Amino acid sequence: MKEKVILAYSGGLDTTAIIPWLKENFDYEVICVCADCGQEEELDGLEERAISCGASKLYIEDLTDEFCDDYIVPCVQAHAVYENKYLLGTSMARPLIAKRLVEIARKEGATAICHGATGKGNDQIRFELTIKALAPDIKIIAAWRNEKWTMQSREDEIEYCKQHGINLPFSADTSYSRDRNIWHISHEGLELEDPANEPNYDHLLVLSQTPEKAPDEGEYVTIDFEAGVPKKVNGQAMKVSDIIRTLNKLGGKHGIGIIDIVENRVVGMKSRGVYETPGGTILYEAHQQLEELVLDRDTTTMKLDMGNKFAQIVYEGKWETPLREACQAFIESTQKNVTGQVKFKLYKGNIIKAGTTSPYSLYNESIASFTTGDLYDHHDAEGFINLFGLSLKVRAMKEAENNK
């Protein structure tokens, strides 16, 4: 009886070529798993393709709601942004996909899991750290790093498939390397490989349009949160996945959330990419605006540091770690009063504040107003400043004394 391998399968050229390669070089029974994280790509025909290429079966797993509820929401609550720009669309999805690969490997009694991530990228790390954390006994096969993998181009893969009787509707023409899910779409390659080049947005954009092409009239949107979780858009209650879909349409229409970044990959190289995250950008901004009202100064300061750390943890594929759990526990403890409504105006790539309300708001008009209220006496500031600046005064006096 042959040993089984679970293959992370997208239906694209790389993972299609990996099926016969696994059978030829390892004599495995190949079981494919396609993870649907809301990428809206056509999944019809994938089972037929996988089996025709030599797989024994294909699982198509709808992970969209789990992705939104258990992975996206914690990152929104943390305000996790990698290198001040990237909203972690690919980074968040990989540990969930890897977790499901492990679950199906256990169900099938498989001894190995294979992925098609390249040896230059971050995804190999994210997949493999999760698998190691959840199933240290399962063998990992990274096709592109394996000594038996001799293909170096799309042309090589197409020719390999043809040699194995597989004729597929893939061409060898060069196009952007993309990753899409419900949260975002990323673009790499072509003119983006040279940071001196302006992106060809007319050719590149999928979820959005440029601010120049956005409507000349702005559009208002309201988002309601309960304990840090988005619950409504424009007064209509929805599950998180539908909120993201709704905001994607609104944000894309108004040119929101397009970023061009040269990021530092975990493996040491710099990589240039363009990300479209229209709905996510709106959701992050809304959550942050609400936190401005309800979190105290010290908690806000600590949470900024924790958000950056959380982003690093997720980017580096360390989801299944005690550190991520501890950071998330802190973040969740800050969310109990993050309830209220945020209103924005979307206009040509801009998210413009239009009012925020919360029953837990710490903003006190009596204190903050230029008119003196009962809770604040201007004279109290004098003693505070004397104490707050005491060390500066003592230091200056000592320097003056020594300079005599």
C-alpha positions as MATLAB code, in Angstrom:
seq = 'MKEKVILAYSGGLDTTAIIPWLKENFDYEVICVCADCGQEEELDGLEERAISCGASKLYIEDLTDEFCDDYIVPCVQAHAVYENKYLLGTSMARPLIAKRLVEIARKEGATAICHGATGKGNDQIRFELTIKALAPDIKIIAAWRNEKWTMQSREDEIEYCKQHGINLPFSADTSYSRDRNIWHISHEGLELEDPANEPNYDHLLVLSQTPEKAPDEGEYVTIDFEAGVPKKVNGQAMKVSDIIRTLNKLGGKHGIGIIDIVENRVVGMKSRGVYETPGGTILYEAHQQLEELVLDRDTTTMKLDMGNKFAQIVYEGKWETPLREACQAFIESTQKNVTGQVKFKLYKGNIIKAGTTSPYSLYNESIASFTTGDLYDHHDAEGFINLFGLSLKVRAMKEAENNK';
ca = [
       0.000    0.000    0.000;
       1.448    3.351   -1.071;
       2.154    6.114    1.389;
      -0.007    9.215    1.006;
       1.080   12.814    0.510;
      -1.163   15.846    0.910;
      -0.520   18.504   -1.735;
      -1.516   22.138   -1.257;
      -3.197   22.544   -4.641;
      -4.338   25.706   -6.393;
      -4.942   24.267   -9.839;
      -2.234   26.484  -11.321;
       0.737   25.360  -13.345;
       3.161   24.812  -10.461;
       0.934   22.570   -8.374;
      -0.365   20.779  -11.469;
       3.183   19.806  -12.447;
       3.919   18.727   -8.884;
       1.303   15.926   -9.008;
       3.105   13.709  -11.588;
       6.469   14.786  -10.130;
       5.487   13.426   -6.698;
       4.273   10.151   -8.154;
       7.341    9.718  -10.331;
       9.959   10.589   -7.727;
       8.387    9.342   -4.489;
       5.732    6.844   -5.602;
       3.159    8.517   -3.359;
      -0.604    8.448   -3.566;
      -1.283   12.151   -4.092;
      -4.264   13.757   -2.354;
      -4.862   17.391   -3.302;
      -6.304   20.075   -1.038;
      -7.561   23.346   -2.467;
      -8.184   26.003    0.172;
     -10.878   28.555   -0.661;
     -10.158   31.701    1.362;
     -12.548   33.823   -0.670;
     -10.349   34.273   -3.727;
     -13.413   34.117   -6.006;
     -11.504   32.132   -8.581;
     -13.347   29.528  -10.586;
     -13.109   26.235   -8.720;
     -15.261   24.250  -11.134;
     -13.260   21.654  -13.003;
     -10.449   21.519  -10.456;
     -11.298   18.008   -9.290;
     -11.289   16.710  -12.859;
      -7.965   18.432  -13.517;
      -6.333   17.097  -10.360;
      -7.460   13.537  -10.975;
      -6.529   13.643  -14.664;
      -3.023   14.669  -13.588;
      -2.726   11.663  -11.266;
      -4.229   12.660   -7.924;
      -6.461   10.148   -6.187;
      -8.849   12.808   -4.865;
      -9.300   16.520   -4.270;
     -10.630   18.293   -1.203;
     -12.030   21.771   -1.810;
     -12.197   23.431    1.599;
     -14.194   26.614    2.161;
     -12.171   28.393    4.847;
     -13.488   31.901    4.194;
     -15.483   32.491    7.370;
     -12.849   30.894    9.592;
     -10.249   33.083    7.887;
     -12.289   36.219    8.540;
     -13.362   35.455   12.107;
     -10.234   33.826   13.540;
      -7.370   35.363   11.567;
      -8.427   38.699   10.043;
     -10.344   40.027   13.054;
      -7.407   39.578   15.496;
      -5.134   41.432   13.062;
      -7.647   44.266   12.730;
      -7.968   44.469   16.509;
      -4.182   44.566   16.832;
      -3.876   47.102   14.006;
      -1.147   44.809   12.708;
       0.612   46.491    9.776;
       3.944   45.201    8.505;
       6.514   47.915    7.819;
       3.851   50.597    8.138;
       2.060   49.597    4.913;
       1.281   45.907    4.370;
      -1.994   44.634    5.837;
      -0.819   41.006    5.875;
      -3.300   39.559    3.379;
      -1.159   36.586    2.328;
       0.551   36.249    5.710;
      -2.724   35.727    7.597;
      -4.029   33.034    5.237;
      -1.041   30.684    5.114;
      -1.196   29.323    8.691;
      -4.897   28.585    8.282;
      -4.268   26.710    5.034;
      -1.410   24.785    6.634;
      -3.601   23.890    9.616;
      -6.192   22.421    7.279;
      -3.506   20.488    5.395;
      -2.478   18.912    8.698;
      -6.083   18.074    9.600;
      -6.637   16.309    6.280;
      -3.268   14.569    6.548;
      -4.407   13.128    9.872;
      -7.764   12.135    8.423;
      -6.125   10.385    5.457;
      -3.231    8.883    7.383;
      -0.741   10.710    5.179;
       2.950   10.690    6.008;
       3.929   13.848    4.096;
       2.673   17.287    3.090;
       3.920   19.018   -0.047;
       3.702   22.691   -1.046;
       4.740   24.622   -4.139;
       6.123   27.758   -2.489;
       9.461   28.864   -3.880;
      12.745   28.934   -2.017;
      12.921   32.722   -2.245;
       9.623   33.651   -0.620;
       7.992   33.959    2.778;
       5.261   31.370    2.196;
       7.603   28.387    2.574;
       8.310   29.608    6.108;
       4.656   30.208    6.959;
       3.539   26.791    5.714;
       6.378   24.862    7.293;
       6.420   26.539   10.713;
       2.715   25.812   11.072;
       3.122   22.190    9.999;
       6.066   21.704   12.358;
       4.095   23.204   15.245;
       0.993   21.073   14.656;
       2.472   17.848   13.251;
       6.196   17.457   13.931;
       6.059   13.841   12.750;
       4.847   14.645    9.238;
       7.444   14.973    6.491;
       7.479   18.237    4.541;
       8.304   18.277    0.838;
       9.088   21.685   -0.634;
       9.135   20.888   -4.344;
      11.115   23.932   -5.461;
      13.872   23.203   -2.917;
      14.028   19.478   -3.580;
      17.065   18.112   -5.391;
      14.786   16.056   -7.627;
      13.015   19.162   -8.918;
      14.781   20.167  -12.147;
      12.231   22.577  -13.614;
      13.267   26.229  -13.531;
      10.621   27.982  -15.639;
       7.005   27.872  -16.766;
       8.218   26.488  -20.100;
       9.951   23.629  -18.252;
       6.779   22.837  -16.305;
       4.570   22.880  -19.386;
       6.985   20.577  -21.211;
       7.122   18.244  -18.189;
       3.346   18.006  -18.141;
       3.233   17.279  -21.869;
       5.775   14.488  -21.421;
       3.402   12.958  -18.884;
       0.385   13.188  -21.164;
      -1.057   16.277  -19.516;
      -2.192   19.024  -21.861;
      -3.389   22.033  -19.887;
      -4.689   25.501  -20.765;
      -1.560   27.245  -19.510;
       0.678   29.425  -21.631;
       4.295   30.309  -21.019;
       3.717   34.039  -21.399;
       4.888   36.184  -18.549;
       2.330   37.764  -16.237;
       2.171   39.157  -12.725;
       2.589   36.752   -9.847;
      -0.586   37.215   -7.821;
      -2.099   35.979   -4.594;
      -5.745   36.660   -3.883;
      -8.182   36.008   -1.068;
     -11.192   37.810    0.396;
      -8.909   40.355    2.097;
      -6.604   41.454   -0.709;
      -4.753   40.755   -3.923;
      -0.991   41.082   -4.307;
       0.971   41.722   -7.493;
       4.650   41.027   -8.136;
       6.786   40.709  -11.269;
       6.982   42.401  -14.672;
       7.688   46.155  -14.380;
       7.423   45.945  -10.571;
      10.743   44.100  -10.382;
      12.507   47.418  -10.964;
      11.674   49.924   -8.184;
      12.428   52.737  -10.636;
       9.340   51.837  -12.675;
       5.877   53.215  -12.065;
       3.269   50.440  -11.803;
       1.088   49.949  -14.863;
      -2.116   50.378  -12.888;
      -4.367   50.141  -15.953;
      -3.061   46.626  -16.543;
      -2.499   45.623  -12.936;
      -5.512   46.480  -10.756;
      -8.170   43.850  -10.085;
     -10.184   44.911   -7.019;
      -9.812   48.661   -7.414;
      -9.502   51.574   -9.750;
      -7.077   54.454   -9.434;
      -8.189   57.545   -7.492;
      -8.109   59.490  -10.774;
     -10.822   57.212  -12.168;
     -12.892   57.156   -8.966;
     -16.229   59.025   -8.869;
     -16.128   62.806   -8.511;
     -18.709   62.549   -5.723;
     -17.723   61.172   -2.324;
     -19.717   58.454   -0.555;
     -20.478   58.072    3.157;
     -20.173   54.747    4.965;
     -20.841   53.814    8.594;
     -19.356   50.801   10.378;
     -20.563   49.502   13.757;
     -18.332   47.531   16.127;
     -19.096   45.480   19.213;
     -16.129   44.642   21.456;
     -13.732   45.270   18.582;
     -15.601   43.094   16.060;
     -17.264   44.706   13.022;
     -21.002   43.987   13.017;
     -22.768   46.358   10.595;
     -22.170   48.398    7.463;
     -24.533   51.303    6.820;
     -26.840   49.963    9.522;
     -27.140   46.469    8.038;
     -25.999   43.574   10.224;
     -23.639   41.151    8.460;
     -21.128   38.451    9.238;
     -17.516   39.560    8.972;
     -16.940   38.001    5.547;
     -19.882   39.896    4.073;
     -18.707   43.125    5.704;
     -15.340   42.692    3.988;
     -17.006   41.944    0.640;
     -19.195   45.041    0.966;
     -16.277   47.264    1.911;
     -14.163   45.820   -0.902;
     -16.734   47.033   -3.423;
     -17.019   50.468   -1.825;
     -13.282   50.861   -1.360;
     -12.429   49.604   -4.828;
     -14.941   51.998   -6.366;
     -13.265   54.966   -4.667;
      -9.639   53.953   -5.182;
      -8.970   53.063   -1.533;
      -6.164   50.831   -0.271;
      -3.659   50.621   -3.132;
      -0.092   50.477   -1.836;
       3.288   50.123   -3.540;
       5.932   48.778   -1.162;
       9.500   47.497   -1.157;
       9.329   45.156    1.826;
      11.934   43.170    3.709;
      11.212   39.466    3.332;
      12.034   37.056    6.136;
      14.647   35.333    3.944;
      16.711   38.518    3.762;
      15.955   40.015    0.380;
      13.899   43.071   -0.500;
      10.817   42.533   -2.642;
       8.671   45.085   -4.460;
       4.934   44.540   -4.746;
       1.627   46.290   -5.164;
      -1.218   45.323   -2.837;
      -4.911   46.078   -3.187;
      -6.759   45.942    0.149;
      -9.766   48.247   -0.303;
     -12.135   46.873    2.333;
      -9.370   46.019    4.767;
      -7.956   49.529    4.642;
     -11.368   50.973    5.520;
     -11.865   48.440    8.322;
      -8.440   49.125    9.851;
      -9.056   52.872    9.753;
     -12.536   52.532   11.281;
     -11.298   50.352   14.132;
      -8.432   52.726   14.874;
     -10.740   55.747   14.914;
     -12.989   54.043   17.445;
     -10.028   53.116   19.639;
      -8.985   56.776   19.673;
     -12.158   57.477   21.642;
     -12.200   54.574   24.066;
      -8.611   53.578   24.938;
      -6.616   55.449   27.577;
      -3.204   56.929   26.789;
      -1.023   54.223   28.357;
      -2.990   51.366   26.804;
      -2.843   53.094   23.413;
       0.943   53.439   23.686;
       1.435   49.800   24.634;
      -0.987   48.621   21.975;
       0.938   50.458   19.239;
       4.045   48.480   20.177;
       2.054   45.252   20.430;
       0.472   45.835   17.030;
       3.879   46.130   15.398;
       5.033   42.969   17.176;
       1.868   41.127   16.172;
       2.448   42.126   12.535;
       5.993   40.781   12.676;
       4.802   37.514   14.232;
       2.178   36.996   11.537;
       4.482   38.035    8.686;
       7.131   35.561    9.842;
       4.672   32.660    9.955;
       4.705   32.282   13.731;
       0.938   32.012   14.173;
       1.039   28.694   16.023;
       3.282   29.966   18.806;
       2.849   30.842   22.492;
       4.006   34.366   21.685;
       1.173   34.990   19.226;
      -1.334   33.612   21.722;
       0.037   35.848   24.498;
       0.036   38.959   22.294;
      -3.492   38.216   21.126;
      -4.649   37.749   24.718;
      -3.389   41.246   25.546;
      -5.036   42.703   22.450;
      -8.361   41.003   23.181;
      -8.297   42.397   26.734;
      -8.216   45.917   25.251;
     -11.278   45.349   23.080;
     -14.120   45.041   25.604;
     -15.077   48.725   25.240;
     -14.305   49.096   21.534;
     -17.995   49.436   20.722;
     -19.584   52.174   18.690;
     -20.062   53.596   15.226;
     -17.586   55.180   12.833;
     -18.599   57.298    9.849;
     -16.340   58.058    6.899;
     -16.497   59.785    3.566;
     -14.723   57.888    0.791;
     -13.335   60.146   -1.889;
     -10.674   59.496   -4.532;
      -8.378   57.292   -2.476;
      -9.051   59.115    0.801;
     -10.865   57.988    3.935;
     -12.144   61.176    5.538;
     -13.465   61.245    9.111;
     -17.130   62.142    9.389;
     -17.872   61.389   13.044;
     -17.296   58.687   15.658;
     -19.538   57.738   18.606;
     -19.239   55.240   21.437;
     -21.016   54.668   24.754;
     -17.538   54.089   26.219;
     -15.952   57.257   24.856;
     -13.353   58.795   27.187;
     -13.628   62.127   25.423;
     -15.098   64.621   27.862;
     -16.205   67.855   26.272;
     -16.251   69.632   29.623;
     -12.538   68.909   30.071;
     -11.401   69.227   26.442;
     -13.306   72.417   25.664;
     -11.477   75.741   25.600;
     -14.127   76.881   28.063;
     -13.028   76.105   31.619;
     -15.127   73.330   33.109;
     -15.606   71.958   36.607;
     -13.225   69.020   36.132;
     -10.123   70.974   35.149;
      -8.409   73.916   36.787;
      -5.709   75.559   34.650;
      -3.694   76.311   37.773;
      -3.273   72.577   38.464;
      -0.954   72.359   35.456;
       1.750   74.470   37.125;
       2.597   71.946   39.833;
       2.407   69.085   37.340;
       4.873   70.787   34.980;
       7.232   71.582   37.867;
       7.392   67.899   38.812;
       7.356   66.615   35.222;
      10.298   68.841   34.327;
      12.202   68.549   37.620;
      14.934   66.282   36.237;
      15.535   68.677   33.333;
      15.859   71.623   35.717;
      18.249   69.764   38.045;
      20.419   68.733   35.080;
      20.576   72.296   33.728;
      21.481   73.653   37.168;
      24.294   71.101   37.520;
      25.675   71.932   34.050;
      25.592   75.646   34.871;
      27.432   74.971   38.136;
      30.130   72.904   36.415;
      30.634   75.505   33.688;
      31.452   78.321   36.100;
];
